[in-house]
Amino acid sequence: MSVIEINNLTKTYGNARGISNVSFTIEEGEIFGFIGPNGAGKSTTIRTLLSLIYPTSGTARIFGKDSVKFAPEIRQEIGYLPSEVFYYDNMKVIDLLKYSASFYKKDCSKKMKELIEIMDLDVTKKIEDLSLGNKKKVGIVQGLLHEPKLIILDEPTSGLDPLMQQKFFDLLEEQNKKGATILFSSHILSEVQRLCDRVAIIKEGKIVAVEKISTLKENNYKKFKIDSAYILDTNYFQMPGVNHIEVKGHSTSFLFKGDINHVMRRIADIDIENLWIEEPDLEEIFMHYYEKEA
Ligand SMILES: Nc1ncnc2c1ncn2[C@@H]1O[C@H](COP(=O)(O)OP(=O)(O)OP(=O)(O)O)[C@@H](O)[C@H]1O
């Protein structure tokens, strides 16, 4: 079953672009990544999906139900972590969490306690005394305490230290194993690569690709790095399929897609000291998509 179905969702802010004809589907049990640089439209898509703002046109369905008409009902089963968390500064963490839990029609106290421990939160503190990272942790507990079927995270890791990020990812994987579907937006591609099964790439308000992470990696460029005995001319590897040639001293690198034999023959004609052929990281694949569309 599709947990999220987005069909031609468009949101304009007056004359300003928000998102345009965004469509993608997320299946039950997926961890789905949503990548794009700042301002690409990730938060607008997520806020529209959650009916926090209304679409200019297009529709979204969550759990098979229209996201606007059934918003209150749908929200019972969603855990949402916004990119920026705003709270009542004067409240104690524990009071805020209890208040959040009171919106759900089930007892959240056990899960809340468990999450507080995992996130290592001092719940007796006032919100105003917390660091940015600790505020984010409060947001995480708040978003997960009702064991939602769908978890929507908008740039969730900003402000978290690496150890806490790891704990958080473990927590997400555990929830996913128990059946939760996850939508995870980020501009940090390595974390998407680490966690997600599929990914939608958004650029200037439009979806440019929806791919499996594995397909993205397999069907794309190979990354060549060659250390040569002498400095190569920048044009030496200028041939069909070669992109992003960079010559730094004796080291030459480029991305290649095509019949690898052509490159290997050219390499055989030079005096090389070392050679690496690697899968490009998502960042490079991502650049490729962006350039193809430009
Ligand atoms: N309330 C608003 N009024 C006018 N324009 C807006 C508003 N909110 C967003 N935008 C514009 O819509 C576009 C998409 O913004 P959005 O915040 O969705 O991007 P994003 O991918 O989430 O980026 P970021 O990571 O920076 O939040 C941007 O051009 C932004 O300037």
The ligand as an SDF file (V2000), in Angstrom:
LIG
                    3D

 31 33  0  0  0  0  0  0  0  0999 V2000
    6.3320   31.9090    3.4990 N   0  0  0  0  0  0  0  0  0  0  0  0
    6.9440   32.1000    2.3330 C   0  0  0  0  0  0  0  0  0  0  0  0
    6.7530   33.2110    1.5910 N   0  0  0  0  0  0  0  0  0  0  0  0
    7.3600   33.3830    0.3990 C   0  0  0  0  0  0  0  0  0  0  0  0
    8.2090   32.4950   -0.1610 N   0  0  0  0  0  0  0  0  0  0  0  0
    8.4710   31.3710    0.5330 C   0  0  0  0  0  0  0  0  0  0  0  0
    7.8540   31.1050    1.8200 C   0  0  0  0  0  0  0  0  0  0  0  0
    8.3180   29.8950    2.2580 N   0  0  0  0  0  0  0  0  0  0  0  0
    9.1600   29.4330    1.3020 C   0  0  0  0  0  0  0  0  0  0  0  0
    9.2580   30.3130    0.2790 N   0  0  0  0  0  0  0  0  0  0  0  0
   10.0490   30.1190   -0.9570 C   0  0  0  0  0  0  0  0  0  0  0  0
    9.7220   28.8640   -1.5220 O   0  0  0  0  0  0  0  0  0  0  0  0
   10.8990   28.2100   -2.0220 C   0  0  0  0  0  0  0  0  0  0  0  0
   11.0620   26.8540   -1.3750 C   0  0  0  0  0  0  0  0  0  0  0  0
   11.3930   27.0310    0.0100 O   0  0  0  0  0  0  0  0  0  0  0  0
   11.4950   25.8430    1.0550 P   0  0  0  0  0  0  0  0  0  0  0  0
   11.6750   26.4190    2.4160 O   0  0  0  0  0  0  0  0  0  0  0  0
   10.3760   24.9160    0.8310 O   0  0  0  0  0  0  0  0  0  0  0  0
   12.8460   25.1290    0.5970 O   0  0  0  0  0  0  0  0  0  0  0  0
   13.6870   23.9950    1.3080 P   0  0  0  0  0  0  0  0  0  0  0  0
   14.1010   23.0520    0.2330 O   0  0  0  0  0  0  0  0  0  0  0  0
   12.9610   23.4310    2.4630 O   0  0  0  0  0  0  0  0  0  0  0  0
   14.9480   24.7900    1.7850 O   0  0  0  0  0  0  0  0  0  0  0  0
   15.5300   25.0190    3.2620 P   0  0  0  0  0  0  0  0  0  0  0  0
   16.3430   23.8220    3.5330 O   0  0  0  0  0  0  0  0  0  0  0  0
   16.3470   26.2540    3.0610 O   0  0  0  0  0  0  0  0  0  0  0  0
   14.3500   25.2290    4.1670 O   0  0  0  0  0  0  0  0  0  0  0  0
   12.0480   29.1610   -1.7730 C   0  0  0  0  0  0  0  0  0  0  0  0
   12.2790   29.8820   -2.9660 O   0  0  0  0  0  0  0  0  0  0  0  0
   11.5400   30.0600   -0.6640 C   0  0  0  0  0  0  0  0  0  0  0  0
   12.1270   31.3390   -0.7450 O   0  0  0  0  0  0  0  0  0  0  0  0
  1  2  1  0
  2  3  1  0
  2  7  2  0
  3  4  2  0
  4  5  1  0
  5  6  2  0
  6  7  1  0
  6 10  1  0
  7  8  1  0
  8  9  2  0
  9 10  1  0
 10 11  1  0
 11 12  1  0
 11 30  1  0
 12 13  1  0
 13 14  1  0
 13 28  1  0
 14 15  1  0
 15 16  1  0
 16 17  2  0
 16 18  1  0
 16 19  1  0
 19 20  1  0
 20 21  2  0
 20 22  1  0
 20 23  1  0
 23 24  1  0
 24 25  2  0
 24 26  1  0
 24 27  1  0
 28 29  1  0
 28 30  1  0
 30 31  1  0
M  END
$$$$
